[in-house]
């Protein structure tokens, strides 16, 4: 939700033992400063007397991985940062496989009920957040299930279909239209014209 001013009421309906904060960047996207604030909240909630290392899995977004202040902060608190390969988060990100799947399922059940009882009136943001059902979806069991489903923990490479991480293949389909050369040389064949355009 893109707004210029943060609204504390967005946190209504979100409860539990986890920390929640609401900040709104100017353009609606996470930036380096916002991610640093998140990282500070994250490390402040780690167990203080834990000697084990922690793992944080991130996508390759620049505000995450090219943010040396955050990387140093995490390293200082024994948090190992791992980045998912590009275009693979839909297969490897535990939240995508469980939390968000659960949210989608709950929305599919509860959203139509609210629409029926409210005669199709558009939901306010507050109603949406209350219905959002994060508390029911962000459970410890769903978190563990997400790591199992992706094969991250325990490590199980058989959970990832090899086809999912193959590079894209070119197609041999013929183009429906002919691409004209910008050259005045009319002796260039259409095949060479295509090669020229793609170079």
C-alpha positions as a printed Julia matrix, in Angstrom:
199×3 Matrix{Float64}:
   0.0     0.0     0.0
   1.6     3.18   -1.14
   0.98    6.19    1.04
   3.11    9.19    1.87
   2.28    8.99    5.59
   2.6     5.88    7.76
  -0.6     4.84    9.48
  -0.24    3.0    12.81
  -3.74    1.54   12.42
  -2.32   -0.71    9.71
  -0.92   -2.83   12.5
  -4.36   -3.39   14.04
  -5.35   -7.01   13.68
  -1.7    -8.09   13.62
  -0.78   -9.59   16.93
   1.37  -12.35   18.25
   4.89  -12.72   19.5
   6.62  -11.18   16.5
   7.7    -7.57   16.05
   5.76   -5.49   13.55
   6.51   -2.03   12.28
   4.96    0.14    9.61
   6.99    2.5     7.46
   6.21    3.98    4.08
   8.94    4.9     1.61
   8.32    7.81   -0.75
   8.0     5.67   -3.88
   6.44    2.56   -2.33
   9.53    0.35   -2.76
  11.92   -0.85   -0.08
  15.07    1.28   -0.13
  18.42    0.93    1.67
  17.39    3.05    4.67
  14.13    1.2     5.19
  15.85   -2.16    4.87
  18.47   -1.06    7.41
  15.68   -0.14    9.86
  14.13   -3.57    9.26
  17.5    -5.28    9.86
  17.96   -3.4    13.15
  14.53   -4.58   14.3
  15.37   -8.11   13.14
  18.65   -8.36   15.08
  17.1    -6.76   18.17
  14.66   -9.68   18.3
  17.3   -12.42   18.05
  18.01  -14.38   21.24
  20.68  -12.48   23.17
  22.49  -15.51   24.62
  22.37  -17.69   21.49
  25.84  -18.69   20.29
  24.55  -20.31   17.08
  24.66  -18.64   13.72
  21.41  -17.58   12.07
  20.56  -17.68    8.37
  18.73  -15.0     6.44
  17.63  -15.83    2.9
  17.14  -12.84    0.59
  16.21  -12.2    -3.0
  18.74  -10.28   -5.08
  17.13   -6.85   -4.7
  19.81   -4.15   -4.63
  18.54   -2.54   -1.42
  19.16   -5.91    0.26
  22.4    -7.29   -1.12
  24.28   -4.1    -2.02
  23.7    -2.58    1.38
  27.02   -2.95    3.2
  25.71   -1.3     6.38
  23.11   -4.05    6.69
  25.53   -6.83    5.75
  27.98   -5.65    8.44
  25.2    -5.33   11.03
  23.99   -8.85   10.3
  27.51  -10.27   10.33
  28.14   -8.64   13.73
  25.08  -10.5    15.1
  26.11  -13.86   13.57
  23.53  -13.75   10.78
  24.68  -15.45    7.58
  23.1   -13.92    4.47
  22.25  -16.19    1.56
  20.77  -14.93   -1.72
  18.42  -16.9    -3.91
  19.4   -17.27   -7.57
  17.67  -14.85   -9.91
  14.2   -15.88  -11.09
  14.02  -18.78   -8.63
  12.31  -17.29   -5.57
   8.94  -18.75   -6.6
  10.5   -22.2    -6.05
  12.98  -21.51   -3.25
  11.43  -18.87   -1.0
   9.74  -20.58    1.99
   7.31  -17.66    2.45
   6.05  -18.05   -1.13
   5.48  -21.77   -0.67
   3.59  -21.61    2.64
   2.77  -18.21    4.2
   1.48  -16.61    1.02
  -0.21  -19.8    -0.16
  -2.07  -19.92    3.16
  -2.99  -16.22    2.86
  -4.34  -16.79   -0.65
  -6.4   -19.75    0.55
  -7.85  -17.79    3.49
  -8.59  -14.8     1.26
 -10.38  -17.11   -1.2
 -12.6   -18.28    1.65
 -13.13  -15.09    3.67
 -13.06  -12.45    0.89
 -16.25  -13.64   -0.86
 -18.03  -13.96    2.5
 -17.31  -10.31    3.3
 -18.28   -9.23   -0.21
 -21.59  -11.09    0.18
 -22.39   -9.58    3.58
 -21.37   -6.06    2.52
 -23.27   -6.15   -0.79
 -20.06   -5.89   -2.8
 -18.91   -2.63   -1.17
 -15.21   -1.93   -1.68
 -13.14   -2.86    1.39
 -11.35   -0.16    3.31
  -7.65   -0.78    3.87
  -8.34   -1.46    7.53
 -10.97   -4.08    6.69
  -8.57   -5.66    4.23
  -5.78   -5.85    6.82
  -8.13   -7.35    9.4
  -9.22   -9.94    6.86
  -5.65  -10.41    5.65
  -5.25  -13.24    8.2
  -1.51  -12.86    8.7
  -1.81  -14.21   12.26
  -3.35  -17.45   11.01
  -0.82  -17.82    8.17
   2.45  -16.74    9.81
   2.76  -19.7    12.15
   5.81  -21.63   13.25
   4.46  -24.77   11.59
   3.98  -22.94    8.28
   7.54  -21.61    8.52
   8.97  -25.1     9.07
   6.77  -26.46    6.29
   8.1   -23.79    3.92
  11.71  -24.75    4.55
  10.87  -28.44    4.07
   8.89  -27.76    0.88
  11.77  -25.84   -0.7
  14.41  -28.34    0.37
  16.4   -25.66    2.23
  16.18  -27.29    5.68
  16.8   -30.11    5.95
  18.77  -29.84    2.71
  16.98  -31.92    0.08
  17.84  -31.13   -3.55
  15.17  -33.55   -4.78
  12.54  -30.98   -3.76
  13.57  -28.74   -6.67
  12.63  -29.86  -10.14
  15.7   -29.42  -12.37
  13.55  -27.97  -15.13
  12.67  -25.05  -12.83
  16.26  -23.76  -12.78
  17.28  -24.39  -16.39
  18.1   -21.35  -18.51
  15.51  -20.2   -21.01
  15.61  -21.85  -24.4
  15.34  -20.1   -27.72
  12.47  -20.91  -29.97
  12.66  -22.04  -33.56
   9.24  -20.66  -34.49
   9.19  -18.51  -37.56
   8.27  -14.88  -37.19
   4.86  -13.87  -38.53
   6.13  -10.64  -40.06
   9.24   -9.82  -42.04
  11.62   -7.36  -40.47
  12.91   -4.85  -43.01
  16.56   -3.95  -43.1
  17.55   -0.33  -42.6
  20.33   -0.93  -45.1
  20.0     0.23  -48.7
  21.61   -3.06  -49.76
  18.7    -5.08  -51.19
  20.84   -8.19  -51.57
  20.57   -9.03  -47.85
  18.43  -12.09  -47.28
  15.57  -12.03  -44.69
  17.57  -14.44  -42.5
  20.48  -11.99  -42.39
  18.08   -9.14  -41.76
  16.79  -10.95  -38.68
  20.32  -11.67  -37.48
  21.24   -8.03  -37.97
  18.29   -6.81  -35.9
  19.06   -9.18  -33.04
  22.78   -8.39  -32.89
